[in-house]
Amino acid sequence: MPGGDSPSEAAGSGPAPDVLGYERRFWEEGLQAVAGVDEAGRGPLAGPVVAAAVILRPERPVEGARDSKDLTPKAREVLSVRILEEALAVGIGAGSVREVDRLNIAVATRLAMERALRALPRAPDHVVVDGLPVKGARWPHDAVVRGDRRVHTVACASIVAKVCRDRLMCRLAAKYPRYRWETNKGYGTPDHLRALSEWGPSPHHRLTFRPSQMRLEFEG
């Protein structure tokens, strides 16, 4: 269940002693710029997929940072600001709705991650991504299943990506209020599906995503 509204409250007793254990292996080999990469928005019916790449300063964890799904929106906002202040480098990238429709979500996600890495002010010495290996990626990387829970830099990237995408969907909600993106962020919630049924898709909907499939995912 999500934690409280403050990062320290959400994190309980704070970072575990070995919170940077994964990254430390590379730092000890002289690879100082370890970039954690994660995305937000693979599953929604609307909006882009957004990726973030974060390089932390060695031995400088961001207290309270963990998998963005375990944090409240307010805690994510606070932590996102802290990450931007304390990280050595942060990059953001996106795959557009049209790229999702034209290329598929996997390719659009890869493009978002590549753009996030290119947006970093310095090239990483090592890259760690959440989940499975990224097929066709132009950069060597480690893939860690549940990396947003096991690798601190990936957890930080998950927070930044989620906050960035949520902010974007809230801005789009002001232009398309029928879909209530300020609350559902484009996911296939019942109110979003009802609006789609009544009004049809907006220019920001993924036309290749079938609402019936998303309803099953939401209900499951």
Stockholm file with secondary structure:
# STOCKHOLM 1.0

chainA/1-220         MPGGDSPSEAAGSGPAPDVLGYERRFWEEGLQAVAGVDEAGRGPLAGPVVAAAVILRPERPVEGARDSKDLTPKAREVLSVRILEEALAVGIGAGSVREVDRLNIAVATRLAMERALRALPRAPDHVVVDGLPVKGARWPHDAVVRGDRRVHTVACASIVAKVCRDRLMCRLAAKYPRYRWETNKGYGTPDHLRALSEWGPSPHHRLTFRPSQMRLEFEG
#=GR chainA/1-220 SS CCCCSSHHHHHTTCSCTTTTHHHHHHHTTTCCCEEEEEEECSSCSBSCEEEEEEECCTTCCCTTCCCGGGSCHHHHHHHHHHHHHHSSEEEEEEECHHHHHHHCHHHHHHHHHHHHHHTSSSCCSEEEEESSCCTTCSSCCEEETTHHHHCHHHHHHHHHHHHHHHHHHHHHHHHCGGGCHHHHTTSCCHHHHHHHHHHCCCTTBCTTSCHHHHHHHHHC
#=GC SS_cons         CCCCSSHHHHHTTCSCTTTTHHHHHHHTTTCCCEEEEEEECSSCSBSCEEEEEEECCTTCCCTTCCCGGGSCHHHHHHHHHHHHHHSSEEEEEEECHHHHHHHCHHHHHHHHHHHHHHTSSSCCSEEEEESSCCTTCSSCCEEETTHHHHCHHHHHHHHHHHHHHHHHHHHHHHHCGGGCHHHHTTSCCHHHHHHHHHHCCCTTBCTTSCHHHHHHHHHC
//
